[in-house]
């Protein structure tokens, strides 16, 4: 069996597990971003992002779709679907040890719709949910990536969310770090993106989550292109339904 087929089967299995049960929790949000210091495609860029995250007994899933439009009016859509299957829940055994809360089969489907630059990448590997004080979540995923347009590589993904208060105001710092290995046709890549947000929505109603803030992106060797480094701050508006 080819590795891409194996990746697709892992993804299908975890998606099936996620969709066959009522969510323990779920969240849907829409985000608007605007920045003027992006690399590679267009320095000026507006992005609308739709996000969905959910947890069921045996799995969790995260999905986002970015619709990007540059200053030259060039637009395209990129999405990621990342379901993970809990080995602790499936086996009925406690897999926690030290800071590790659970071990999971981690999968991701990356897809880009940008004409000749379109691709579908399939990633599979192992994930860890970690118990870190003060964080809402702290995860590490280690992947083998079956890439469509580049040589296959390995990727580390770290995601995190840290809420805090200043006086009576609620703030949230969350984001991700992706690091991938260098291969014969592309450089090692690091994308560290963090959102710094203030929940202005609580002043509308106690349950309203409307965030204002910024997204800060550090992206070295963007898209695996040596020397294409991004250091960008984008204005951010995010609403959770």
DOVOZA-351041 format. One record per residue (C-alpha): residue number from 1; residue in three letters; chain; x, y, z. Coordinates in steps of 0.05 Angstrom, whole numbers. Each point is the difference from the previous one (the first is absolute). Layout:
<recs>
{i:NUM aa:ALA ch:A xx:X yy:Y zz:Z};
...
</recs>
This chain:
<recs>
{i:1 aa:UNK ch:A xx:0 yy:0 zz:0};
{i:2 aa:UNK ch:A xx:27 yy:69 zz:-19};
{i:3 aa:UNK ch:A xx:14 yy:48 zz:56};
{i:4 aa:UNK ch:A xx:-50 yy:50 zz:-27};
{i:5 aa:UNK ch:A xx:-54 yy:-53 zz:2};
{i:6 aa:UNK ch:A xx:20 yy:-18 zz:72};
{i:7 aa:UNK ch:A xx:-4 yy:73 zz:19};
{i:8 aa:UNK ch:A xx:-69 yy:7 zz:-31};
{i:9 aa:UNK ch:A xx:-24 yy:-63 zz:38};
{i:10 aa:UNK ch:A xx:25 yy:28 zz:66};
{i:11 aa:UNK ch:A xx:-35 yy:65 zz:-14};
{i:12 aa:UNK ch:A xx:-65 yy:-35 zz:-19};
{i:13 aa:UNK ch:A xx:1 yy:-43 zz:63};
{i:14 aa:UNK ch:A xx:7 yy:59 zz:46};
{i:15 aa:UNK ch:A xx:-52 yy:41 zz:-37};
{i:16 aa:UNK ch:A xx:-48 yy:-59 zz:5};
{i:17 aa:UNK ch:A xx:12 yy:-6 zz:75};
{i:18 aa:UNK ch:A xx:-12 yy:75 zz:9};
{i:19 aa:UNK ch:A xx:-64 yy:4 zz:-39};
{i:20 aa:UNK ch:A xx:-34 yy:-62 zz:30};
{i:21 aa:UNK ch:A xx:-10 yy:30 zz:70};
{i:22 aa:UNK ch:A xx:-31 yy:61 zz:32};
{i:23 aa:UNK ch:A xx:52 yy:52 zz:17};
{i:24 aa:UNK ch:A xx:23 yy:9 zz:72};
{i:25 aa:UNK ch:A xx:12 yy:72 zz:-22};
{i:26 aa:UNK ch:A xx:5 yy:37 zz:-66};
{i:27 aa:UNK ch:A xx:18 yy:70 zz:-22};
{i:28 aa:UNK ch:A xx:-10 yy:39 zz:-65};
{i:29 aa:UNK ch:A xx:33 yy:67 zz:-15};
{i:30 aa:UNK ch:A xx:13 yy:50 zz:-56};
{i:31 aa:UNK ch:A xx:62 yy:44 zz:-2};
{i:32 aa:UNK ch:A xx:20 yy:60 zz:-42};
{i:33 aa:UNK ch:A xx:74 yy:18 zz:-8};
{i:34 aa:UNK ch:A xx:36 yy:56 zz:-37};
{i:35 aa:UNK ch:A xx:75 yy:7 zz:-6};
{i:36 aa:UNK ch:A xx:51 yy:36 zz:-45};
{i:37 aa:UNK ch:A xx:65 yy:-38 zz:10};
{i:38 aa:UNK ch:A xx:-12 yy:-70 zz:-26};
{i:39 aa:UNK ch:A xx:52 yy:-38 zz:-41};
{i:40 aa:UNK ch:A xx:1 yy:-37 zz:-67};
{i:41 aa:UNK ch:A xx:-70 yy:12 zz:-28};
{i:42 aa:UNK ch:A xx:-20 yy:72 zz:15};
{i:43 aa:UNK ch:A xx:23 yy:46 zz:56};
{i:44 aa:UNK ch:A xx:-71 yy:26 zz:11};
{i:45 aa:UNK ch:A xx:-52 yy:-52 zz:17};
{i:46 aa:UNK ch:A xx:-70 yy:-7 zz:28};
{i:47 aa:UNK ch:A xx:-21 yy:-67 zz:28};
{i:48 aa:UNK ch:A xx:-68 yy:-27 zz:22};
{i:49 aa:UNK ch:A xx:7 yy:-63 zz:42};
{i:50 aa:UNK ch:A xx:-55 yy:-49 zz:19};
{i:51 aa:UNK ch:A xx:18 yy:-48 zz:57};
{i:52 aa:UNK ch:A xx:-34 yy:-60 zz:32};
{i:53 aa:UNK ch:A xx:25 yy:-41 zz:59};
{i:54 aa:UNK ch:A xx:-34 yy:-57 zz:36};
{i:55 aa:UNK ch:A xx:13 yy:-56 zz:51};
{i:56 aa:UNK ch:A xx:-36 yy:-66 zz:2};
{i:57 aa:UNK ch:A xx:13 yy:-60 zz:44};
{i:58 aa:UNK ch:A xx:51 yy:-34 zz:-46};
{i:59 aa:UNK ch:A xx:27 yy:58 zz:-40};
{i:60 aa:UNK ch:A xx:8 yy:74 zz:-12};
{i:61 aa:UNK ch:A xx:0 yy:40 zz:-64};
{i:62 aa:UNK ch:A xx:24 yy:69 zz:-22};
{i:63 aa:UNK ch:A xx:-18 yy:31 zz:-67};
{i:64 aa:UNK ch:A xx:15 yy:67 zz:-30};
{i:65 aa:UNK ch:A xx:-8 yy:32 zz:-68};
{i:66 aa:UNK ch:A xx:37 yy:64 zz:-20};
{i:67 aa:UNK ch:A xx:-26 yy:42 zz:-57};
{i:68 aa:UNK ch:A xx:58 yy:46 zz:-18};
{i:69 aa:UNK ch:A xx:-1 yy:62 zz:-44};
{i:70 aa:UNK ch:A xx:62 yy:39 zz:-17};
{i:71 aa:UNK ch:A xx:8 yy:74 zz:-16};
{i:72 aa:UNK ch:A xx:3 yy:-20 zz:-73};
{i:73 aa:UNK ch:A xx:-69 yy:-32 zz:7};
{i:74 aa:UNK ch:A xx:28 yy:-70 zz:-8};
{i:75 aa:UNK ch:A xx:-40 yy:-47 zz:45};
{i:76 aa:UNK ch:A xx:0 yy:-73 zz:19};
{i:77 aa:UNK ch:A xx:-23 yy:-47 zz:55};
{i:78 aa:UNK ch:A xx:42 yy:-45 zz:45};
{i:79 aa:UNK ch:A xx:-26 yy:-49 zz:51};
{i:80 aa:UNK ch:A xx:23 yy:-51 zz:51};
{i:81 aa:UNK ch:A xx:-40 yy:-57 zz:31};
{i:82 aa:UNK ch:A xx:34 yy:-31 zz:61};
{i:83 aa:UNK ch:A xx:-37 yy:-57 zz:35};
{i:84 aa:UNK ch:A xx:35 yy:-39 zz:55};
{i:85 aa:UNK ch:A xx:-20 yy:-68 zz:29};
{i:86 aa:UNK ch:A xx:10 yy:-10 zz:75};
{i:87 aa:UNK ch:A xx:38 yy:-65 zz:14};
{i:88 aa:UNK ch:A xx:-17 yy:5 zz:74};
{i:89 aa:UNK ch:A xx:-75 yy:3 zz:-14};
{i:90 aa:UNK ch:A xx:1 yy:-54 zz:-54};
{i:91 aa:UNK ch:A xx:41 yy:-48 zz:42};
{i:92 aa:UNK ch:A xx:-34 yy:16 zz:65};
{i:93 aa:UNK ch:A xx:68 yy:6 zz:32};
{i:94 aa:UNK ch:A xx:29 yy:60 zz:36};
{i:95 aa:UNK ch:A xx:58 yy:25 zz:-42};
{i:96 aa:UNK ch:A xx:18 yy:60 zz:43};
{i:97 aa:UNK ch:A xx:70 yy:7 zz:29};
{i:98 aa:UNK ch:A xx:30 yy:62 zz:30};
{i:99 aa:UNK ch:A xx:-24 yy:60 zz:-41};
{i:100 aa:UNK ch:A xx:-29 yy:-46 zz:-54};
{i:101 aa:UNK ch:A xx:-76 yy:-4 zz:5};
{i:102 aa:UNK ch:A xx:-13 yy:-42 zz:-62};
{i:103 aa:UNK ch:A xx:32 yy:-30 zz:-62};
{i:104 aa:UNK ch:A xx:-35 yy:6 zz:-67};
{i:105 aa:UNK ch:A xx:5 yy:-19 zz:-73};
{i:106 aa:UNK ch:A xx:8 yy:67 zz:-34};
{i:107 aa:UNK ch:A xx:-19 yy:15 zz:-72};
{i:108 aa:UNK ch:A xx:-6 yy:62 zz:-44};
{i:109 aa:UNK ch:A xx:-24 yy:14 zz:-70};
{i:110 aa:UNK ch:A xx:29 yy:65 zz:-29};
{i:111 aa:UNK ch:A xx:-32 yy:27 zz:-64};
{i:112 aa:UNK ch:A xx:13 yy:61 zz:-42};
{i:113 aa:UNK ch:A xx:-44 yy:24 zz:-58};
{i:114 aa:UNK ch:A xx:48 yy:50 zz:-32};
{i:115 aa:UNK ch:A xx:1 yy:-20 zz:-74};
{i:116 aa:UNK ch:A xx:68 yy:-30 zz:-19};
{i:117 aa:UNK ch:A xx:20 yy:3 zz:73};
{i:118 aa:UNK ch:A xx:-57 yy:-45 zz:21};
{i:119 aa:UNK ch:A xx:19 yy:-60 zz:43};
{i:120 aa:UNK ch:A xx:-25 yy:-52 zz:49};
{i:121 aa:UNK ch:A xx:47 yy:-23 zz:55};
{i:122 aa:UNK ch:A xx:-15 yy:-56 zz:49};
{i:123 aa:UNK ch:A xx:35 yy:-4 zz:68};
{i:124 aa:UNK ch:A xx:-3 yy:-55 zz:50};
{i:125 aa:UNK ch:A xx:35 yy:-15 zz:65};
{i:126 aa:UNK ch:A xx:-7 yy:2 zz:76};
{i:127 aa:UNK ch:A xx:-27 yy:55 zz:45};
{i:128 aa:UNK ch:A xx:5 yy:16 zz:74};
{i:129 aa:UNK ch:A xx:-47 yy:40 zz:43};
{i:130 aa:UNK ch:A xx:40 yy:31 zz:56};
{i:131 aa:UNK ch:A xx:-22 yy:27 zz:68};
{i:132 aa:UNK ch:A xx:36 yy:67 zz:7};
{i:133 aa:UNK ch:A xx:-21 yy:48 zz:56};
{i:134 aa:UNK ch:A xx:-41 yy:61 zz:-20};
{i:135 aa:UNK ch:A xx:-10 yy:-24 zz:-72};
{i:136 aa:UNK ch:A xx:-69 yy:-19 zz:-27};
{i:137 aa:UNK ch:A xx:36 yy:-49 zz:-46};
{i:138 aa:UNK ch:A xx:71 yy:-18 zz:-19};
{i:139 aa:UNK ch:A xx:11 yy:-52 zz:-55};
{i:140 aa:UNK ch:A xx:58 yy:-29 zz:-39};
{i:141 aa:UNK ch:A xx:-8 yy:-38 zz:-65};
{i:142 aa:UNK ch:A xx:55 yy:-36 zz:-38};
{i:143 aa:UNK ch:A xx:-16 yy:-14 zz:-74};
{i:144 aa:UNK ch:A xx:27 yy:-33 zz:-62};
{i:145 aa:UNK ch:A xx:-24 yy:44 zz:-58};
{i:146 aa:UNK ch:A xx:-19 yy:-29 zz:-68};
{i:147 aa:UNK ch:A xx:7 yy:63 zz:-42};
{i:148 aa:UNK ch:A xx:-32 yy:10 zz:-68};
{i:149 aa:UNK ch:A xx:49 yy:50 zz:-31};
{i:150 aa:UNK ch:A xx:62 yy:-8 zz:43};
{i:151 aa:UNK ch:A xx:41 yy:-58 zz:27};
{i:152 aa:UNK ch:A xx:-30 yy:-33 zz:62};
{i:153 aa:UNK ch:A xx:26 yy:25 zz:66};
{i:154 aa:UNK ch:A xx:-13 yy:-1 zz:76};
{i:155 aa:UNK ch:A xx:-37 yy:52 zz:40};
{i:156 aa:UNK ch:A xx:-8 yy:20 zz:72};
{i:157 aa:UNK ch:A xx:-63 yy:39 zz:19};
{i:158 aa:UNK ch:A xx:-10 yy:34 zz:67};
{i:159 aa:UNK ch:A xx:-67 yy:33 zz:19};
{i:160 aa:UNK ch:A xx:-16 yy:38 zz:63};
{i:161 aa:UNK ch:A xx:-50 yy:47 zz:34};
{i:162 aa:UNK ch:A xx:15 yy:43 zz:61};
{i:163 aa:UNK ch:A xx:-57 yy:42 zz:29};
{i:164 aa:UNK ch:A xx:13 yy:54 zz:52};
{i:165 aa:UNK ch:A xx:-32 yy:61 zz:32};
{i:166 aa:UNK ch:A xx:22 yy:71 zz:10};
{i:167 aa:UNK ch:A xx:-46 yy:33 zz:50};
{i:168 aa:UNK ch:A xx:-69 yy:-21 zz:-24};
{i:169 aa:UNK ch:A xx:20 yy:-9 zz:-72};
{i:170 aa:UNK ch:A xx:7 yy:-68 zz:-33};
{i:171 aa:UNK ch:A xx:58 yy:-14 zz:-47};
{i:172 aa:UNK ch:A xx:22 yy:-61 zz:-40};
{i:173 aa:UNK ch:A xx:67 yy:-18 zz:-32};
{i:174 aa:UNK ch:A xx:-5 yy:-60 zz:-47};
{i:175 aa:UNK ch:A xx:34 yy:-26 zz:-61};
{i:176 aa:UNK ch:A xx:44 yy:-53 zz:-32};
{i:177 aa:UNK ch:A xx:70 yy:-16 zz:-21};
{i:178 aa:UNK ch:A xx:14 yy:-43 zz:-61};
{i:179 aa:UNK ch:A xx:71 yy:-23 zz:-13};
{i:180 aa:UNK ch:A xx:18 yy:-46 zz:-59};
{i:181 aa:UNK ch:A xx:64 yy:-33 zz:-23};
{i:182 aa:UNK ch:A xx:42 yy:20 zz:-60};
{i:183 aa:UNK ch:A xx:-1 yy:-46 zz:-60};
{i:184 aa:UNK ch:A xx:34 yy:-2 zz:-68};
{i:185 aa:UNK ch:A xx:-49 yy:50 zz:-31};
{i:186 aa:UNK ch:A xx:-17 yy:46 zz:58};
{i:187 aa:UNK ch:A xx:29 yy:33 zz:61};
{i:188 aa:UNK ch:A xx:-19 yy:-13 zz:73};
{i:189 aa:UNK ch:A xx:-61 yy:42 zz:17};
{i:190 aa:UNK ch:A xx:-23 yy:32 zz:65};
{i:191 aa:UNK ch:A xx:-67 yy:35 zz:8};
{i:192 aa:UNK ch:A xx:-16 yy:28 zz:69};
{i:193 aa:UNK ch:A xx:-66 yy:37 zz:1};
{i:194 aa:UNK ch:A xx:-31 yy:28 zz:63};
{i:195 aa:UNK ch:A xx:-64 yy:40 zz:12};
{i:196 aa:UNK ch:A xx:-4 yy:50 zz:57};
{i:197 aa:UNK ch:A xx:-73 yy:16 zz:14};
{i:198 aa:UNK ch:A xx:-44 yy:40 zz:46};
{i:199 aa:UNK ch:A xx:-72 yy:-23 zz:10};
{i:200 aa:UNK ch:A xx:-39 yy:64 zz:-11};
{i:201 aa:UNK ch:A xx:-63 yy:-43 zz:-7};
{i:202 aa:UNK ch:A xx:-10 yy:-7 zz:75};
{i:203 aa:UNK ch:A xx:-19 yy:73 zz:1};
{i:204 aa:UNK ch:A xx:-57 yy:-17 zz:-47};
{i:205 aa:UNK ch:A xx:-24 yy:-60 zz:39};
{i:206 aa:UNK ch:A xx:32 yy:-50 zz:48};
{i:207 aa:UNK ch:A xx:1 yy:-57 zz:-51};
{i:208 aa:UNK ch:A xx:21 yy:40 zz:-61};
{i:209 aa:UNK ch:A xx:70 yy:-16 zz:-25};
{i:210 aa:UNK ch:A xx:21 yy:55 zz:-47};
{i:211 aa:UNK ch:A xx:75 yy:10 zz:-2};
{i:212 aa:UNK ch:A xx:42 yy:59 zz:-23};
{i:213 aa:UNK ch:A xx:75 yy:-7 zz:-6};
{i:214 aa:UNK ch:A xx:59 yy:-16 zz:-45};
{i:215 aa:UNK ch:A xx:30 yy:-62 zz:-32};
{i:216 aa:UNK ch:A xx:76 yy:-3 zz:-1};
{i:217 aa:UNK ch:A xx:32 yy:-47 zz:-51};
{i:218 aa:UNK ch:A xx:73 yy:-21 zz:-4};
{i:219 aa:UNK ch:A xx:9 yy:-44 zz:-61};
{i:220 aa:UNK ch:A xx:71 yy:-20 zz:-20};
{i:221 aa:UNK ch:A xx:12 yy:-29 zz:-69};
{i:222 aa:UNK ch:A xx:-74 yy:9 zz:-17};
{i:223 aa:UNK ch:A xx:-28 yy:-57 zz:-43};
{i:224 aa:UNK ch:A xx:70 yy:-32 zz:5};
{i:225 aa:UNK ch:A xx:32 yy:56 zz:-41};
{i:226 aa:UNK ch:A xx:69 yy:15 zz:29};
{i:227 aa:UNK ch:A xx:6 yy:72 zz:24};
{i:228 aa:UNK ch:A xx:-74 yy:18 zz:-7};
{i:229 aa:UNK ch:A xx:-12 yy:22 zz:72};
{i:230 aa:UNK ch:A xx:-64 yy:32 zz:26};
{i:231 aa:UNK ch:A xx:-7 yy:44 zz:61};
{i:232 aa:UNK ch:A xx:-70 yy:28 zz:-1};
{i:233 aa:UNK ch:A xx:-52 yy:30 zz:47};
{i:234 aa:UNK ch:A xx:-73 yy:-2 zz:-23};
{i:235 aa:UNK ch:A xx:-60 yy:35 zz:30};
{i:236 aa:UNK ch:A xx:-50 yy:-51 zz:25};
{i:237 aa:UNK ch:A xx:-75 yy:-4 zz:13};
{i:238 aa:UNK ch:A xx:-28 yy:-68 zz:22};
{i:239 aa:UNK ch:A xx:-70 yy:-22 zz:20};
{i:240 aa:UNK ch:A xx:-20 yy:-67 zz:31};
{i:241 aa:UNK ch:A xx:-71 yy:-24 zz:-14};
</recs>
